Amino acid sequence: MRRAVPRLALLAALAILAILAGGGPARADRKAAPRGFTSYGEPMFEEVFPDTEGVRRWVDQLGAVHERMDGLRADFSRAVQQALGEVGRRPVPKGAKRCPELAAPFARAQALGQRYLTQGRDLSRVYDLLTRLDEMGETVGLTPDYRAKVKRVRETYRGLRNDYREMKYAYYEQLIPELKHAGCDPDALLAAAAKADRTATRPSTTAPAPATTLPRPLPKKAPAEPPPRPATMITFHVDNTSCAAPARVVLDGHAVGVVDAHTRRGFRTRSGPHQLCLLHEGSAQTCGQHGTLRKGYLHEGWTIQLKCPK
């Protein structure tokens, strides 16, 4: 004969079994184990691809880097011209006496070239990102003005690379040879500029970097890389619009034509480093004399404006 179990005792037993099966009530000093999907803090999605506003920010960032690089290039050109002007002030035999005067502009040109290269690395990163986003169609939602900026990204990048080639050519093929011809050691000039900067009363924030920070051309005996593609044909221009006398144009020792007075004329050649001799009719100088040859890296759209004879 079974004995009836009181209802209250049965409920108490079920409660005890539930507590034992569930691990007991949560205590203040013990954290409950997470079950299933949980999130800590406000749920959010990680942004793998930027939205339209993110693409706009990248476009604006590229424009800002472009402006900084344009300013650095202009400052670099002024520093190089200042150093070349100091070299040409006196005859070569007295050049060693003016070497200290060349330390500051030469070190400034070197530091600006290094900063330009650093900004160029940032620009390359943004350029690669925008190019991929454009290929994947992520720029379709932009406004027309921003879509036009994206389409000009390749042109902007190509122009800045040409600027860098010109700067490197001016630094290694024009400025440094002129310094050595004047009896000045480029490394010694950088060391003197760094010493003067350290002893200055106010510390400068643009101390020149070591001479090896600008990438130097590879030595001739270095392992050969894959052969470069043939240089493309480009058009460069000689601007003689402000002068009343025609000018003869000699490219790499070969006469290529005459630019009439008050005109601007284009010439065709292959892209790369070249030597130009530009003399107005009636000039007493001949190509090859000191100051008559201009070296430069010619690319599509490269232009030089002539100074009128006095």
Stockholm file with secondary structure:
# STOCKHOLM 1.0

chainA/1-310         MRRAVPRLALLAALAILAILAGGGPARADRKAAPRGFTSYGEPMFEEVFPDTEGVRRWVDQLGAVHERMDGLRADFSRAVQQALGEVGRRPVPKGAKRCPELAAPFARAQALGQRYLTQGRDLSRVYDLLTRLDEMGETVGLTPDYRAKVKRVRETYRGLRNDYREMKYAYYEQLIPELKHAGCDPDALLAAAAKADRTATRPSTTAPAPATTLPRPLPKKAPAEPPPRPATMITFHVDNTSCAAPARVVLDGHAVGVVDAHTRRGFRTRSGPHQLCLLHEGSAQTCGQHGTLRKGYLHEGWTIQLKCPK
#=GR chainA/1-310 SS CCCCCCHHHHHHHHHHHHHHHHTSSCCTTSCCCCCSSCCSSSCCCCCSSCCHHHHHHHHHHHHHHHHHHHHHHHHHHHHHHHHHHHHTTSCGGGGGGGHHHHHHHHHHHHHHHHHHHHHHHHHHHHHHHHHHHHHTTTTTTSCHHHHHHHHTHHHHHHHHHHHHHHHHHIIIIIIHHHHHHTTCCHHHHHHHHHHHHHTSSSCCSCCCCCTTSSCCCCCTTSCCCSCCCCCCEEEEEEECTTCSSCEEEEETTEEEEEECTTCEEEEEEESEEEEEEEEETTCSCCTTSTTCEEEEEECTTCEEECCCCC
#=GC SS_cons         CCCCCCHHHHHHHHHHHHHHHHTSSCCTTSCCCCCSSCCSSSCCCCCSSCCHHHHHHHHHHHHHHHHHHHHHHHHHHHHHHHHHHHHTTSCGGGGGGGHHHHHHHHHHHHHHHHHHHHHHHHHHHHHHHHHHHHHTTTTTTSCHHHHHHHHTHHHHHHHHHHHHHHHHHIIIIIIHHHHHHTTCCHHHHHHHHHHHHHTSSSCCSCCCCCTTSSCCCCCTTSCCCSCCCCCCEEEEEEECTTCSSCEEEEETTEEEEEECTTCEEEEEEESEEEEEEEEETTCSCCTTSTTCEEEEEECTTCEEECCCCC
//
